[in-house]
Amino acid sequence: MDSATFLDPRTAEERVAAVLRHAVDRRLVGTEQPVAGFLDTDGIRASVAALHAAFGEVPDVLHTFAVKASSLIPVLRLLADLGMGCEVASPGELRLALDAGCAPDRIVLDSPAKTREEIAEALALGVALNADNLDELERVDALRPAGSASVIGLRVNPQVGSGSIGAMSTATATSKFGVALRDAGARERVVRAFAERPWLTRLHAHVGSQGCPLELIAEGVAEAYRLAEEINAAVGRRQITSLDIGGGLPVNFADDDVRPTYEDYTRALRAAEPGLFDGRYGLVTEFGRSLLAKNGFIAARVEYAKEAGGRRIAVTHAGAQTATRTVLMPGAWPLRVGAFDAQGRPKDGAPVPQDVAGPCCFAGDVVAEDRALPPLAEGDFVVLRDTGAYYFSTPWAYNSLPRPGVHGYATDAGGRVRFATVRDAQTLDEIAAESGARHADGLTGLSHP
């Protein structure tokens, strides 16, 4: 199927409903598998195409996918086939990127706590690396082999301020990331670090993601551009050849509209610093959530419907273990919830206020509070929209709840749906193995002093 010409005339809500009906029929979700994640491969292709088109005028650009947003090898393989690289922030993510077939020279390692072993491995493989601080550069000095193919950069914090979600803002005055440029003497130390290291050829800056306005993000990138110009002028040569401008495009969780778009973002970048697009510097991007969020949903079975204190509560199998941010920070991460019957069809009935709760054993495990929905009953399904990034791909192991199965799908205008397994649902044997079953007698066998 050619994603560039495929056009499904149905609304996003109608497509989700069609997929859920087929998933219930095929028992991908139901009594045996009460929660599952679903990814729209056609939507992913369209999102990647939109990203490439928005940066189409840049002569040299590498778009990497932030692996933390979907640490699933089949997803990374699909993205690699669509021309994406990978941005990784741990040894585990690096392994996933390599196993997905991503070439080392299309991988960027970012982490504020890289060990010497991680740095050495990246340099041996030819993976690009952004040092988080000046002390890390000293480690690279000692570990970098002669003739290393790795592009080395330095992450700076432009300290341009915070968006509406502090935890998602990485360019605040006291952010843990990068070299804080506005601290006394920091800018001079950064210029000197480059002057001393001819192999240091990239600057990296990332302002944040959800809750950060485009103008704030663009100003942080523009600050990195201006610093690159300053450094190149100071060393008397074009030493910095590329800028890693991060990702972090916010996602609209209120409805089906994609806003802001990648075109909106590049317009903001041009307004902040037109020189970003003239080819003087190669660009690296690190988008994650914005590529996948709207291309996935969680479906979960309603196990019980009850009332407490006059409030109707639907107890489902999707809670903090799959929607962690929404449960712990509901004001910052609200999700749309759809109500479906036991066959996966949209529920009828006049909406009534009700809570949608999860299976975790703490009182705050509520995905949606006082939400107007058709009355939910045992055997019905709820759908949590816009959860294609982070949610089911990086579950929380609270209460030793199994990781849900994940399925990719493609649909056509005639309503036909094809599924492919992305990740099998976790078994109880696998939970036990992860919980130390092989060492069950390890503590009882310790002798007393």
Disulfide bonds with the S-S distance in Angstrom:
none
